[in-house]
Amino acid sequence: MSWEGWSIFATFWAVFVTTPGPNAVNCITNGVTLGFRRSVPGIAGILTQAALFLALSALGVSALLLASPVAFQVAKAIGAAFLIYLGVRTWRQAGRALSVAEVAGGTVYGRAFLIATINPKSVAGYLAAFTQFVQPDVPIGAQMWVIVPTALSLTALSYSGYTALGAMLGRSALGAVASRPLRRGLAVCFVVYGALLGAAALP
């Protein structure tokens, strides 16, 4: 992956994992109620889900590349459309209160893992992201050595930050990350990314 390609992917992924949602709310809530140190297993739960979905996405993209270059281009176009959908959805929900998914009690780690897994943007979002940034003319294994550490590092930084916010600011942190301008700004980023990447996917 080129430096330019990496920087575009890193910027996209930073927006992807910092957009306020159930994971962020859960991290802030853990920080408020447990403090940062005891909330670390929750961050680990999100990272476990991220690593699993990254692996599944890599396998899916590999299968598409082996099946047909045309199928891969179709997947890129669908992925770009999904990113636009995420942006529109985020924009429409910007005025609503953030909430964490209803998940039965359990360990901090298990609850975080389940919330991350049932997050609506997880499965399709990861696959959409991968189809946009994987280069079909470069062995996918070589690209994973760049993409996966970058994605996991940014994911860890994002949710560590949300947990620290909860520990430091208490419930007022929810108001800070739930502001309408911030959420709509991130929504616009998704739409712009989707439109640009979709145009690049066209013949």
Backbone as JSON, one array per atom type, in Angstrom:
{
  "sequence": "MSWEGWSIFATFWAVFVTTPGPNAVNCITNGVTLGFRRSVPGIAGILTQAALFLALSALGVSALLLASPVAFQVAKAIGAAFLIYLGVRTWRQAGRALSVAEVAGGTVYGRAFLIATINPKSVAGYLAAFTQFVQPDVPIGAQMWVIVPTALSLTALSYSGYTALGAMLGRSALGAVASRPLRRGLAVCFVVYGALLGAAALP",
  "N": [[0.84, -1.2, 0.0], [0.57, 2.18, -0.89], [1.97, 5.29, 0.42], [0.15, 7.39, 0.12], [-2.23, 5.96, -0.26], [-2.38, 4.68, 2.23], [-2.66, 6.88, 3.97], [-5.14, 7.89, 3.21], [-6.78, 5.72, 3.85], [-6.29, 5.58, 6.65], [-7.33, 8.03, 7.52], [-10.02, 7.74, 6.81], [-10.67, 5.51, 8.45], [-10.3, 6.57, 10.98], [-12.43, 8.39, 11.12], [-14.49, 6.54, 10.88], [-14.34, 4.97, 13.26], [-14.56, 6.86, 15.26], [-17.01, 8.02, 15.1], [-19.79, 8.82, 17.01], [-21.61, 6.33, 18.73], [-23.23, 3.22, 19.75], [-20.95, 1.8, 20.79], [-19.27, 3.87, 21.67], [-20.9, 5.09, 23.59], [-21.14, 3.01, 25.45], [-18.46, 2.76, 26.26], [-18.02, 5.28, 27.46], [-19.91, 5.15, 29.52], [-18.89, 2.96, 30.98], [-16.49, 4.14, 31.8], [-17.48, 6.17, 33.44], [-18.79, 4.74, 35.51], [-16.99, 2.76, 36.36], [-14.4, 3.7, 36.26], [-11.24, 4.31, 34.59], [-9.22, 2.23, 34.56], [-10.52, -0.18, 35.35], [-12.22, -0.38, 33.24], [-10.86, -1.17, 31.04], [-11.04, -3.9, 30.07], [-13.41, -3.67, 28.57], [-12.64, -2.13, 26.36], [-10.9, -3.97, 25.29], [-12.75, -5.92, 24.52], [-14.07, -4.67, 22.37], [-11.92, -4.44, 20.62], [-11.4, -7.13, 20.15], [-13.7, -7.87, 18.71], [-13.3, -6.18, 16.52], [-10.89, -7.21, 15.42], [-11.78, -9.76, 14.68], [-13.78, -9.16, 12.77], [-12.28, -7.76, 10.91], [-10.65, -9.82, 9.98], [-12.61, -11.52, 8.84], [-13.58, -9.81, 6.86], [-11.31, -9.51, 5.26], [-11.05, -12.13, 4.32], [-13.43, -12.31, 2.87], [-13.07, -10.34, 0.88], [-10.85, -11.42, -0.38], [-11.99, -13.74, -1.45], [-13.75, -12.6, -3.28], [-11.96, -11.39, -5.05], [-10.69, -13.63, -6.09], [-12.84, -14.86, -7.3], [-13.9, -13.12, -9.32], [-12.87, -10.25, -11.12], [-14.83, -8.46, -11.91], [-16.9, -8.95, -10.09], [-15.65, -7.99, -7.82], [-15.49, -5.26, -8.43], [-18.2, -4.65, -8.49], [-18.8, -5.12, -5.8], [-17.28, -3.07, -4.68], [-18.72, -0.84, -5.57], [-21.18, -1.28, -4.29], [-20.29, -1.19, -1.65], [-19.43, 1.5, -1.5], [-21.91, 2.75, -1.81], [-23.09, 1.9, 0.55], [-21.58, 3.28, 2.43], [-22.4, 5.87, 1.9], [-25.05, 5.58, 2.69], [-24.63, 5.14, 5.45], [-23.73, 7.66, 6.13], [-26.01, 9.27, 5.6], [-27.78, 8.12, 7.4], [-26.49, 8.64, 9.84], [-26.61, 11.44, 9.82], [-29.39, 11.86, 9.96], [-29.89, 10.83, 12.48], [-28.61, 12.53, 14.12], [-29.84, 14.41, 15.73], [-30.97, 12.94, 17.73], [-30.96, 11.36, 20.98], [-28.05, 9.69, 22.14], [-27.71, 6.19, 22.63], [-27.04, 3.12, 24.33], [-26.85, -0.23, 23.14], [-29.34, -2.66, 24.02], [-28.27, -5.1, 26.0], [-27.95, -8.13, 27.66], [-26.77, -8.4, 31.05], [-23.36, -9.04, 32.11], [-19.88, -9.82, 31.91], [-17.62, -7.01, 31.76], [-16.03, -7.14, 29.5], [-17.39, -9.08, 27.89], [-19.88, -7.86, 27.48], [-19.16, -5.53, 26.08], [-18.11, -6.69, 23.77], [-20.38, -7.94, 22.66], [-22.08, -5.72, 22.21], [-20.56, -4.33, 20.33], [-20.62, -6.19, 18.28], [-23.31, -6.39, 17.47], [-23.75, -3.89, 16.54], [-25.15, -1.84, 14.09], [-23.52, -0.9, 11.96], [-21.37, -2.57, 11.82], [-20.8, -5.26, 10.44], [-21.41, -4.89, 7.62], [-20.19, -2.42, 7.34], [-17.43, -2.84, 7.84], [-16.78, -4.59, 5.73], [-17.44, -2.96, 3.58], [-15.56, -0.93, 3.9], [-13.18, -2.34, 3.46], [-13.42, -3.22, 0.78], [-13.06, -0.85, -0.53], [-10.42, -0.05, -0.13], [-8.57, -2.08, -0.51], [-6.13, -3.16, -2.76], [-6.47, -4.66, -5.84], [-4.36, -5.61, -7.42], [-2.26, -6.19, -5.81], [-0.82, -8.55, -3.58], [-3.09, -9.72, -1.16], [-2.38, -10.51, 1.41], [-0.01, -9.12, 1.95], [-0.99, -6.53, 2.08], [-2.6, -6.65, 4.32], [-0.83, -6.56, 6.44], [-0.42, -3.91, 6.75], [-2.95, -2.67, 6.8], [-4.47, -3.93, 8.91], [-2.97, -3.53, 11.47], [-3.07, -0.71, 11.48], [-5.86, -0.18, 11.53], [-6.63, -1.45, 13.96], [-5.06, -0.07, 15.82], [-6.04, 2.59, 15.61], [-8.67, 2.1, 16.35], [-8.33, 1.26, 19.0], [-7.23, 3.62, 20.13], [-9.38, 5.4, 19.75], [-11.56, 4.31, 21.32], [-10.36, 4.08, 23.77], [-10.02, 6.75, 24.27], [-12.72, 7.6, 24.49], [-13.45, 6.16, 26.78], [-11.72, 7.27, 28.66], [-12.69, 9.89, 28.62], [-15.21, 9.51, 29.8], [-14.39, 8.69, 32.35], [-13.11, 10.99, 33.26], [-14.85, 13.23, 32.83], [-17.36, 12.39, 33.54], [-20.91, 11.98, 33.23], [-21.36, 14.2, 31.68], [-19.73, 13.95, 29.53], [-21.12, 12.53, 27.61], [-22.83, 14.42, 26.53], [-20.97, 16.04, 25.26], [-19.95, 14.44, 23.15], [-22.23, 13.91, 21.78], [-23.1, 16.06, 20.38], [-24.93, 17.86, 17.92], [-23.71, 19.29, 15.67], [-21.12, 18.05, 15.53], [-21.73, 15.33, 15.01], [-23.13, 15.56, 12.61], [-21.16, 16.63, 11.02], [-19.37, 14.45, 10.85], [-21.09, 12.72, 9.56], [-21.3, 13.92, 7.04], [-18.71, 13.47, 6.16], [-18.75, 10.68, 5.73], [-20.58, 10.54, 3.58], [-19.25, 12.02, 1.6], [-16.9, 10.5, 1.31], [-18.05, 8.07, 0.43], [-19.21, 8.9, -2.02], [-16.96, 9.77, -3.51], [-15.36, 7.45, -3.53], [-17.12, 5.7, -4.73], [-17.32, 6.83, -7.28], [-14.73, 6.39, -8.13], [-14.79, 3.67, -8.35], [-16.24, 3.15, -10.59], [-16.16, 2.07, -14.04]],
  "CA": [[0.0, 0.0, 0.0], [1.34, 3.41, -0.98], [1.78, 6.25, 1.52], [-1.1, 8.11, -0.13], [-3.33, 5.04, 0.03], [-2.46, 4.47, 3.67], [-3.17, 8.08, 4.64], [-6.58, 7.96, 2.93], [-7.42, 4.69, 4.67], [-6.2, 5.95, 8.07], [-8.28, 9.12, 7.76], [-11.35, 7.15, 6.78], [-10.91, 4.65, 9.6], [-10.43, 7.44, 12.15], [-13.82, 8.86, 11.12], [-15.35, 5.37, 11.07], [-14.37, 4.49, 14.65], [-14.84, 7.93, 16.24], [-18.41, 8.44, 15.01], [-20.48, 8.38, 18.23], [-22.6, 5.27, 18.58], [-23.34, 2.36, 20.93], [-19.65, 1.5, 21.39], [-18.8, 5.06, 22.38], [-21.73, 5.27, 24.8], [-20.77, 1.97, 26.4], [-17.15, 3.11, 26.83], [-18.19, 6.41, 28.37], [-20.64, 4.64, 30.69], [-17.92, 2.19, 31.76], [-15.57, 5.09, 32.44], [-18.19, 6.87, 34.52], [-19.16, 3.86, 36.62], [-15.92, 1.88, 36.8], [-13.07, 4.29, 36.15], [-10.56, 3.88, 33.37], [-8.48, 0.96, 34.66], [-11.44, -1.31, 35.37], [-12.97, -0.4, 31.99], [-9.98, -1.64, 29.96], [-11.59, -5.09, 29.4], [-14.41, -3.26, 27.59], [-11.9, -1.75, 25.17], [-10.41, -5.24, 24.73], [-13.88, -6.58, 23.87], [-14.28, -4.01, 21.08], [-10.78, -4.8, 19.77], [-11.59, -8.52, 19.73], [-14.69, -7.83, 17.64], [-12.68, -5.54, 15.36], [-9.95, -8.15, 14.81], [-12.57, -10.81, 14.05], [-14.45, -8.63, 11.58], [-11.23, -7.46, 9.94], [-10.26, -11.1, 9.37], [-13.71, -11.96, 7.98], [-13.63, -8.92, 5.71], [-10.17, -9.86, 4.41], [-11.4, -13.39, 3.64], [-14.48, -12.02, 1.9], [-12.48, -9.62, -0.24], [-10.01, -12.39, -1.08], [-12.88, -14.61, -2.22], [-14.25, -11.82, -4.41], [-10.87, -11.21, -6.0], [-10.47, -14.91, -6.76], [-14.02, -15.2, -8.1], [-14.02, -12.31, -10.54], [-12.61, -8.81, -10.99], [-16.11, -7.75, -12.06], [-17.59, -9.07, -8.79], [-14.98, -7.09, -6.89], [-15.91, -3.89, -8.77], [-19.59, -4.52, -8.03], [-18.73, -5.01, -4.34], [-16.78, -1.72, -4.38], [-19.81, 0.1, -5.78], [-22.14, -1.5, -3.2], [-19.66, -0.67, -0.43], [-19.49, 2.96, -1.54], [-23.31, 3.12, -1.56], [-23.37, 1.68, 1.97], [-20.96, 4.38, 3.17], [-23.32, 7.02, 1.76], [-26.19, 5.27, 3.56], [-24.21, 5.4, 6.82], [-23.69, 9.11, 6.32], [-27.39, 9.77, 5.68], [-28.34, 7.61, 8.66], [-25.86, 9.4, 10.93], [-27.16, 12.8, 9.76], [-30.77, 11.84, 10.44], [-29.92, 10.49, 13.9], [-27.78, 13.48, 14.87], [-30.64, 15.13, 16.72], [-31.5, 12.03, 18.74], [-30.06, 11.03, 22.08], [-27.27, 8.47, 21.97], [-28.06, 5.15, 23.59], [-26.29, 1.88, 24.18], [-27.72, -1.35, 22.8], [-29.82, -3.45, 25.15], [-27.59, -6.39, 26.06], [-28.02, -8.68, 29.02], [-25.56, -8.18, 31.84], [-22.26, -9.99, 32.01], [-18.61, -9.16, 32.17], [-17.37, -5.78, 31.0], [-15.5, -7.58, 28.21], [-18.43, -9.74, 27.1], [-20.91, -6.88, 27.1], [-18.6, -4.68, 25.03], [-17.98, -7.49, 22.56], [-21.72, -8.13, 22.09], [-22.56, -4.43, 21.71], [-19.82, -4.05, 19.1], [-21.0, -7.15, 17.24], [-24.66, -6.1, 16.97], [-23.77, -2.53, 16.02], [-25.61, -1.94, 12.7], [-22.52, -0.6, 10.93], [-20.2, -3.44, 11.96], [-20.5, -6.24, 9.4], [-21.38, -4.26, 6.31], [-19.23, -1.32, 7.36], [-16.07, -3.36, 7.7], [-16.61, -5.11, 4.37], [-17.47, -1.81, 2.68], [-14.27, -0.26, 4.01], [-12.14, -3.16, 2.85], [-13.53, -3.24, -0.68], [-12.61, 0.43, -1.07], [-9.0, 0.26, 0.04], [-7.71, -3.19, -0.93], [-5.7, -3.06, -4.16], [-6.57, -6.01, -6.42], [-3.13, -6.03, -8.08], [-1.24, -6.42, -4.79], [-1.23, -9.67, -2.72], [-3.87, -9.2, -0.04], [-1.66, -10.75, 2.65], [0.93, -8.02, 2.17], [-1.76, -5.34, 2.45], [-3.13, -6.81, 5.68], [0.21, -6.17, 7.4], [-0.54, -2.47, 6.91], [-4.32, -2.28, 7.12], [-4.96, -4.42, 10.2], [-2.42, -2.78, 12.6], [-3.58, 0.66, 11.45], [-7.25, -0.18, 11.98], [-6.71, -1.8, 15.39], [-4.47, 1.01, 16.6], [-6.98, 3.7, 15.64], [-9.83, 1.66, 17.14], [-7.92, 1.3, 20.41], [-7.11, 5.03, 20.53], [-10.7, 6.01, 19.8], [-12.39, 3.88, 22.44], [-9.65, 4.46, 25.0], [-10.36, 8.15, 24.48], [-14.09, 7.7, 25.01], [-13.45, 5.66, 28.16], [-11.06, 8.29, 29.48], [-13.63, 11.0, 28.74], [-16.19, 9.14, 30.81], [-13.74, 8.67, 33.67], [-12.73, 12.35, 33.67], [-15.92, 14.21, 32.76], [-18.62, 11.84, 34.0], [-21.98, 11.9, 32.23], [-21.31, 15.35, 30.78], [-19.01, 13.53, 28.32], [-22.11, 12.11, 26.61], [-23.29, 15.63, 25.85], [-19.9, 16.54, 24.41], [-19.8, 13.65, 21.92], [-23.52, 13.78, 21.11], [-23.5, 17.34, 19.79], [-25.44, 17.73, 16.56], [-22.73, 19.68, 14.64], [-20.07, 17.04, 15.41], [-22.27, 14.13, 14.39], [-23.46, 15.86, 11.22], [-19.89, 16.77, 10.31], [-18.89, 13.1, 10.56], [-22.0, 12.17, 8.56], [-20.89, 14.46, 5.75], [-17.48, 12.76, 5.78], [-19.15, 9.38, 5.17], [-21.21, 10.74, 2.28], [-18.21, 12.44, 0.66], [-16.07, 9.32, 1.05], [-18.81, 7.14, -0.39], [-19.36, 9.43, -3.36], [-15.66, 9.77, -4.19], [-14.93, 6.07, -3.75], [-18.02, 5.11, -5.71], [-16.92, 7.33, -8.6], [-13.47, 5.71, -8.49], [-15.08, 2.25, -8.64], [-16.86, 3.02, -11.9], [-15.21, 1.84, -15.13]],
  "C": [[0.88, 1.25, 0.0], [1.08, 4.31, 0.23], [0.46, 7.0, 1.36], [-2.3, 7.23, 0.18], [-3.51, 4.81, 1.51], [-3.07, 5.68, 4.37], [-4.67, 8.24, 4.41], [-7.33, 6.94, 3.79], [-7.43, 5.09, 6.15], [-7.18, 7.06, 8.41], [-9.7, 8.59, 7.79], [-11.63, 6.36, 8.05], [-11.05, 5.47, 10.89], [-11.85, 7.97, 12.25], [-14.77, 7.71, 11.45], [-15.47, 4.99, 12.54], [-14.62, 5.59, 15.68], [-16.27, 8.45, 16.14], [-19.17, 7.93, 16.23], [-21.57, 7.37, 17.94], [-22.63, 4.41, 19.83], [-22.0, 2.03, 21.59], [-19.14, 2.67, 22.22], [-19.57, 5.26, 23.68], [-21.35, 4.25, 25.87], [-19.42, 2.28, 27.06], [-17.25, 4.26, 27.82], [-18.87, 5.96, 29.67], [-19.71, 3.81, 31.58], [-16.97, 3.11, 32.5], [-16.19, 5.8, 33.62], [-18.36, 5.97, 35.74], [-18.0, 3.06, 37.2], [-14.55, 2.54, 36.9], [-12.33, 3.68, 34.97], [-9.96, 2.49, 33.5], [-9.41, -0.23, 34.62], [-12.28, -1.41, 34.1], [-12.15, -0.93, 30.82], [-10.49, -2.93, 29.31], [-12.67, -4.76, 28.37], [-13.76, -2.85, 26.27], [-11.38, -3.01, 24.48], [-11.53, -5.99, 24.0], [-14.15, -5.99, 22.49], [-13.15, -4.39, 20.12], [-10.87, -6.25, 19.29], [-12.58, -8.59, 18.58], [-14.08, -7.24, 16.38], [-11.74, -6.49, 14.65], [-10.69, -9.26, 14.08], [-13.19, -10.34, 12.75], [-13.45, -8.23, 10.5], [-10.8, -8.73, 9.21], [-11.34, -11.6, 8.42], [-13.8, -11.11, 6.72], [-12.51, -9.25, 4.74], [-10.46, -11.14, 3.64], [-12.46, -13.16, 2.56], [-13.95, -11.32, 0.67], [-11.6, -10.55, -1.06], [-10.85, -13.29, -1.97], [-13.42, -13.88, -3.45], [-13.18, -11.66, -5.48], [-10.6, -12.49, -6.78], [-11.63, -15.26, -7.69], [-14.05, -14.43, -9.41], [-13.67, -10.86, -10.26], [-13.9, -7.99, -11.1], [-16.89, -7.78, -10.75], [-16.97, -8.14, -7.78], [-15.39, -5.64, -7.15], [-17.34, -3.64, -8.33], [-19.63, -4.33, -6.51], [-18.23, -3.63, -3.93], [-17.91, -0.7, -4.51], [-20.86, -0.03, -4.67], [-21.58, -0.95, -1.89], [-19.7, 0.84, -0.37], [-20.91, 3.45, -1.24], [-23.65, 2.95, -0.08], [-22.76, 2.79, 2.82], [-21.82, 5.64, 3.08], [-24.54, 6.82, 2.65], [-25.84, 5.54, 5.03], [-24.2, 6.9, 7.11], [-25.09, 9.7, 6.48], [-28.02, 9.35, 7.0], [-27.79, 8.38, 9.85], [-26.41, 10.81, 10.98], [-28.56, 12.83, 10.36], [-30.85, 11.58, 11.94], [-29.17, 11.51, 14.76], [-28.54, 14.23, 15.95], [-31.19, 14.25, 17.83], [-30.47, 11.75, 19.82], [-29.32, 9.74, 21.76], [-27.7, 7.46, 23.02], [-27.23, 3.92, 23.31], [-27.27, 0.74, 23.91], [-28.13, -2.11, 24.06], [-29.19, -4.84, 25.09], [-27.65, -6.87, 27.5], [-26.69, -8.49, 29.74], [-24.54, -9.29, 31.68], [-20.98, -9.28, 32.35], [-18.49, -7.89, 31.34], [-16.9, -6.14, 29.59], [-16.61, -8.16, 27.33], [-19.49, -8.78, 26.62], [-20.4, -5.99, 25.96], [-18.5, -5.43, 23.7], [-19.34, -7.65, 21.88], [-22.27, -6.83, 21.5], [-21.87, -4.09, 20.4], [-20.29, -4.94, 17.96], [-22.36, -6.83, 16.65], [-24.81, -4.67, 16.49], [-24.13, -2.58, 14.53], [-24.52, -1.71, 11.65], [-21.38, -1.61, 10.9], [-19.92, -4.3, 10.74], [-20.36, -5.57, 8.03], [-20.35, -3.15, 6.24], [-17.81, -1.78, 7.17], [-15.82, -3.85, 6.28], [-16.58, -3.96, 3.36], [-16.12, -1.09, 2.69], [-13.18, -1.03, 3.29], [-12.22, -3.14, 1.33], [-13.02, -1.94, -1.29], [-11.09, 0.57, -1.09], [-8.05, -0.88, -0.32], [-7.39, -3.03, -2.41], [-5.68, -4.45, -4.78], [-5.28, -6.51, -7.06], [-1.98, -6.26, -7.12], [-1.7, -7.58, -3.91], [-1.9, -9.17, -1.45], [-3.17, -9.42, 1.3], [-0.69, -9.63, 2.98], [0.21, -6.75, 2.61], [-2.28, -5.42, 3.88], [-2.11, -6.41, 6.74], [0.2, -4.67, 7.65], [-1.93, -2.1, 7.44], [-4.73, -2.68, 8.53], [-4.32, -3.69, 11.39], [-2.92, -1.34, 12.65], [-5.0, 0.72, 12.01], [-7.37, -0.46, 13.47], [-6.14, -0.7, 16.27], [-5.42, 2.2, 16.73], [-8.23, 3.36, 16.45], [-9.51, 1.73, 18.62], [-7.83, 2.74, 20.92], [-8.47, 5.68, 20.7], [-11.46, 5.62, 21.06], [-11.69, 4.03, 23.78], [-9.96, 5.92, 25.32], [-11.76, 8.34, 25.03], [-14.17, 7.23, 26.46], [-12.82, 6.68, 29.1], [-11.96, 9.51, 29.68], [-14.67, 10.71, 29.82], [-15.61, 9.18, 32.2], [-13.46, 10.08, 34.17], [-13.92, 13.3, 33.79], [-17.26, 13.7, 33.28], [-19.65, 11.88, 32.88], [-22.01, 13.11, 31.31], [-20.56, 15.01, 29.5], [-19.98, 13.11, 27.23], [-22.63, 13.31, 25.83], [-22.25, 16.15, 24.88], [-19.81, 15.78, 23.1], [-21.11, 13.52, 21.15], [-23.97, 15.07, 20.44], [-23.88, 17.17, 18.33], [-24.42, 18.15, 15.5], [-21.63, 18.64, 14.44], [-20.58, 15.83, 14.65], [-22.63, 14.37, 12.92], [-22.19, 16.08, 10.39], [-19.31, 15.42, 9.93], [-19.78, 12.42, 9.52], [-21.63, 12.64, 7.17], [-19.63, 13.76, 5.25], [-17.81, 11.41, 5.14], [-19.71, 9.55, 3.76], [-20.16, 11.11, 1.23], [-17.31, 11.27, 0.3], [-16.79, 8.36, 0.13], [-18.93, 7.59, -1.82], [-18.05, 9.37, -4.14], [-15.2, 8.34, -4.51], [-15.82, 5.36, -4.75], [-17.67, 5.55, -7.13], [-15.64, 6.64, -9.07], [-13.72, 4.26, -8.87], [-15.71, 2.06, -10.01], [-15.82, 2.79, -12.98], [-14.71, 3.13, -15.72]]
}
